[in-house]
Amino acid sequence: MKTNESAENYLETILILSKRLPVVRSVDIATELGYKKPSVSIAMKNLKEKKYITIMEQGYIFLTESGREIAEMIYERHEFLTGWLISLGVDAKIAAQDACRIEHVVSKESFEAIKKNCAF
């Protein structure tokens, strides 16, 4: 499961929106991320080709099993790293921004070690 940061961000956003909205559409993703609709449309085409999402005829977007797996991994990292940084005294907004960067580059091994050895 080799993905890039952009794909991971889109998948994570779809996951987050699916928890908040009855259905997720490209326009919802564009609004959430502050991107232009054509950019999101291209990204959705790429994610669909890689079988990370399905797009219904009505334009509703759903994560596939592999897409959900990636999205949940990134979301878990984001939530944990944000909380960890806040517990270290980092401002919440900066912690969330930094966690967003770290979540994509930290190895599975390092992340598991951080989780195991952090008590916050």
Buried (B, 14 or more C-beta within 10 A) or exposed (E): EEBEEEBBBBBBBBBBBBEEEEEBBBEBBBEBBEBEEEBBBEBBEBBBEBEBBEBEEEEBBBBBEBBBBBBBBBBBBBEBBBBBBBEEEBEEEEBBBBBBEBBBEBEEEEBEEBEEEEEE
